[in-house]
Amino acid sequence: MADKMLTDHERRKQISVRGIAQVENVANIKTTFNRHLHFTLIKDRNVATPRDYYFALANTVRDHLVSRWIRTQQHYYETDPKRVYYLSLEFYMGRTLSNTMMNLGIQATVDEALYQLGLDIEELQEIEEDAGLGNGGLGRLAACFVDSMATLGIPACGYGLRYEYGIFKQLIRDGWQVEEPDDWLRFGNPWEKARPEYMIPVNFGGRVIKENNKSKWVDTQVVFAMPYDTPVPGYRNNVVNSLRLWSAKAENHFHLKFFNDGDYIQAVMDRNLSENITRVLYPNDNFFEGKELRLKQQYFLVAATLQDIIRRFKANKYGNRESIRVDFKTFPDKVAMQLNDTHPSIAIPEMMRLLVDIEELDWDTAWDISVKTFAYTNHTLLPEALERWPVHLMESLLPRHLEIIYLINLNLLNEVKARYPDDLDRMRRMSIVEEHGQKCINMAHMCIYGSHAINGVAALHSDLLQKHTFKDFFEMWPEKFQNKTNGITPRRWLLLSNPSLADLICDKIGEGWVTKLDELAELKTLANDQTFLDALTRVKRENKLRVAQYLKEEYNVDVNPNSIFDLQVKRIHEYKRQLLNCLHVITLYNRMKRDPNAKIVPRTVLVGGKAAPGYHMAKQIIKLITSVASVVNDDPIVGDRLKVIYLENYRVSMAEKIIPAADLSEQISTAGTEASGTGNMKFMLNGALTIGTLDGANVEMIEEMGKENFFLFGMTVEEVHKLENNGYNAQSFISKNSDLALCIDQIENGYFSPDQPDLFKDVAGVLRHHDRFLLCADYESYIKCQDEVSKTYMDSNKWAKMCLMNIASSGKFSSDRTIADYAKDIWGVEPSEEKLNAPYEPVEADHQRKGAKPS
Ligand SMILES: *Cc1c(COP(=O)(O)O)cnc(C)c1O
């Protein structure tokens, strides 16, 4: 390694930190840190572990948030703006410490303080567990959105579940995925504040009775929802919004009958049963599994959240005067609720139940309020991911909601009938209640009818929703349908994760891009600035060297830093086509075997991602990739020209580490299957080039950068549809291409699993006979395109210019832009550039104010 490696502290001092540590503040941080070590952790320097130091540091940083947090919530209470509520079963937040220091602008000061204390801040940061309360893109999107909402000063709050176990920890054992529970709260969570005083009851089961024309839901079982609040700081604007996560707590007077019967032990044990609701995140990505506990989770989130929102609406409007009759007609002027997919869609019948049964509004008024309040984001076109709850589950768990859904459906079908008389087939297609086979509730249909806005997450995806998946609904209500192309937060995904690149960019165009990512376009003028291109290349090389060192430590593989770092990291799914990537690796390997002296541009292929534990084929694909890796990495003929590594336990914190080192980003889903993708955007922002299909947001990335800066291959959506309509036959593509035929033969005959020659028969069978995602049809185009990638990589100047064009064209993909669009087109709220006043305001005696006001 020719490059001189700086010590971590030197590197961090050189880069990343605008603003100099102030001596005075450094001293304060040291004092607070020691105070927390002493009084909060009750340790001294002789017995403190690195984990104690992490917690002392987390508490120190948290102290800097609290006045801003209280001030922000006070400000909202006093000005009573329209509020945005983001409802999601997933918030994939990752780590909080470094993000908080960055947003508060205290990174340099804290760095210096810890250096003076002789502590390694990077080591402490590594101790923090990821908050892995999400599966993949959908959950990470929710996390990027709360960041952007705070940075744009939008009065918003995220609502979700505090799973005791987040997404499982993935181990790779003998090449197979093994799952371990993610016990992320084991050592405590310094970022959350429990609020037991605001517990809310949630009902399940029971039955519905009619009393003088009114419905009552009775004989229910009650579970309490305990809120835990996490601060969400905006970027240097003194705004701190909240993420409120609910945890299930058993009712206090639980099973009095048992107490009276004397079975005290059994009564206490049964408390665990209801607390199971928030025990664990369901690990499926893009797949619907109709489990009762999952429906309980969904309703638990929704019931607690709506009560909380209505309580806040009433308190804001009327103070705590219980007796006053509330005017709910203004509710949509004060509240917008965004449903992150259909997962929280039971909110629609719950809202109707609260307004009609509890608040005693008439149905039509209630429906009008509800529709104006809700908006629904669709996240997938895959039919197996669409939620269709069996009626019998709804009936036993939520009998009143099922009645309400039937009433909603009656109105929907009446509207359809009025507009399209005698079109019975259309009524059947559009019905919320599906009668063919097992009777089910189609949650997407309910969301479309019950929301004023429906959006897809990339232009192509929104277009396909209108033309295919929800065609009938689009014909009736075209004005409801919108597009909101996804985005990522440039704070976490560039400023924090790639400080050397961030610094280089700041040197040229200042730091406005951090909140106005479009300003990156100014870099385009440097496309012929050799010094700048060289600097870009140098930054990428440093990032690669750091990852190479990490790969040596973690996997004991020597990777060639001059090779193309070729990354595919995302959930393992057949539609994402990790298997196509694997076919390319095998093809390269076969070329070397055929001609040991073949000129091959060196590659390091990194694949990472979790498979849903019940997804057999996804797990087979992991085993195939690890098996190919064993053969390739151990073959002396290959040398350092090709290495394959399976990255264990891919998660947010790993994404932050490795994406800055990528040369090539694999975004190779079958056209028309990936709704948007956000991984694609992270790579583009970090100066990787993309090999990809015309799918999801790739289409818009190409629009922004020009197709000359993208490695495009494969069929278009139209070509896919045509091929499918004409009857696709994989065999016709296999027999035309001897390289593909060889790859499949090798997989089938145990070339990569000599001890178990039959191991991958299923995988080969899918390729030959059930190639639903058309890998064989796209293989040839993919391989040709990969050869083009290799050729281009040899022209390092051309490659560097393409990198520059990628970075400079990524402005559109900031989640700030996405959120500004939601605010304007769906929520009817205004972003605020205004900085809230800095703290601190002392508490004054105020005898006019009575009682604690929940925020
Ligand atoms: C961004 C991200 C994803 C989404 O990646 P896609 O390639 O869009 O599927 C998944 N997992 C993690 C940890 C991420 O950070």
The ligand as an SDF file (V2000), in Angstrom:
LIG
                    3D

 15 15  0  0  0  0  0  0  0  0999 V2000
  -30.8780    1.6260    1.7060 C   0  0  0  0  0  0  0  0  0  0  0  0
  -30.9550    0.3080    2.3470 C   0  0  0  0  0  0  0  0  0  0  0  0
  -31.7370   -0.7000    1.7980 C   0  0  0  0  0  0  0  0  0  0  0  0
  -32.5000   -0.5390    0.5030 C   0  0  0  0  0  0  0  0  0  0  0  0
  -31.6890   -0.9890   -0.5570 O   0  0  0  0  0  0  0  0  0  0  0  0
  -32.2950   -1.2990   -2.0130 P   0  0  0  0  0  0  0  0  0  0  0  0
  -31.1030   -1.5700   -2.8370 O   0  0  0  0  0  0  0  0  0  0  0  0
  -33.0250   -0.0650   -2.4330 O   0  0  0  0  0  0  0  0  0  0  0  0
  -33.1830   -2.4770   -1.8440 O   0  0  0  0  0  0  0  0  0  0  0  0
  -31.7740   -1.9280    2.4350 C   0  0  0  0  0  0  0  0  0  0  0  0
  -31.0730   -2.1570    3.5680 N   0  0  0  0  0  0  0  0  0  0  0  0
  -30.3030   -1.1980    4.1220 C   0  0  0  0  0  0  0  0  0  0  0  0
  -29.5460   -1.5100    5.3580 C   0  0  0  0  0  0  0  0  0  0  0  0
  -30.2260    0.0600    3.5460 C   0  0  0  0  0  0  0  0  0  0  0  0
  -29.4620    1.0070    4.1170 O   0  0  0  0  0  0  0  0  0  0  0  0
  1  2  1  0
  2  3  1  0
  2 14  2  0
  3  4  1  0
  3 10  2  0
  4  5  1  0
  5  6  1  0
  6  7  2  0
  6  8  1  0
  6  9  1  0
 10 11  1  0
 11 12  2  0
 12 13  1  0
 12 14  1  0
 14 15  1  0
M  END
$$$$
